[in-house]
Amino acid sequence: MKVNRKKLELAMATACMNTEDLQKASNIPRATLNNVISGRNVRPGTMGKVAKGLGVCVTEIIED
């Protein structure tokens, strides 16, 4: 799964989070979060953790 960076940034802004906040809320390693942000393919579970940390549905932050 790949994240849509603009959608991710909008979700982070709505949640008033920076990358450090998101990393802590998602409970994933910083390197993994960097992979998500840079648009690399990540496992569905990882994307789920990111979405959960943001308080959004996965469909709101992935590429269409």
C-alpha positions, 0 to 999 in steps of 0.5 A: 500500500502507498500513502497519498502524501498530500492526504497524509499531510492534511490528516496530520495537520487536522490532528495537529501532529508532526512526524514525531507525534505521528511516530509515537501515536502509531507505535512504529519505528521512525524508519518505517514512518519515513518509508510511509511518508516517502511513498514506498510500499508498506504492509497493510498493517503498517498503514493501519497503524498510521491511520489509527494513530491519526484517528482516520480511516485507511482509505482517507490517506492511501493512493486512489 
